[in-house]
Amino acid sequence: MLPKDPMLLLSVVNTKLRDNYPSLEELCHGEDADQEEIVRTLDAIGYVYQPDLNQFR
């Protein structure tokens, strides 16, 4: 289960993307997470997924 707090979510998602998953889609599948919810939550604090970097910036 991923955290709901946006800043914690950012940290956890970027760490998992760096260490375990080659894409956001694979992270969401592996963690049984809603990709749209992650994108929406992090967009609200100014972070956008960068597929070429495989991280939110």
N, C-alpha and C positions, 0 to 999 in steps of 0.2 A: 504494500500500500504506500502510495506516494503522499508526502505531506500536503496539506491544504494551504499553509502559509506561503505566499508567493516567493519570498526570499529564500525560504528553506527549499521550496520546490525547485527554484532555479539552481541552487547548489547541488541538490541530489540528482536532478535530471542531467546537468552538465557533467557531473562526475560519472554517472552511469553511461552516458554517451561516450565519454572519453575511455572508460575502462572496459565496458562490456558490450556495447551495441554499436554497429556501424551506421545506424540511421535512427531517426525519431520513430519511424514506423515500426522498426524491429523492437525498440525499447517499449513502445506501447503494447505490442503484441506479447512480448516477454513478461511485462509487468501487469498485464491485463488492465491497462490504463486507457482513458479516453483522450485521444490525440487532440481533438478540438478543444477540450477543456484545458489541457496543458497550454496549448497555443494561446487561447483566449486569456487565461490567467497571467501568463508571462507577458503578453502584449500589453495588458493593463498597467504593468510596471515598466514598460518601455523596452522589453526584450523580444527579439524576433529570431526564429530559428534560421540558421545559416547552414544549408545542406552541405556546401563545399567545405565548411569548417567542422560540421557535425556538432554544433553547439549553439546555444542561445546567446546572442550578443545584443 
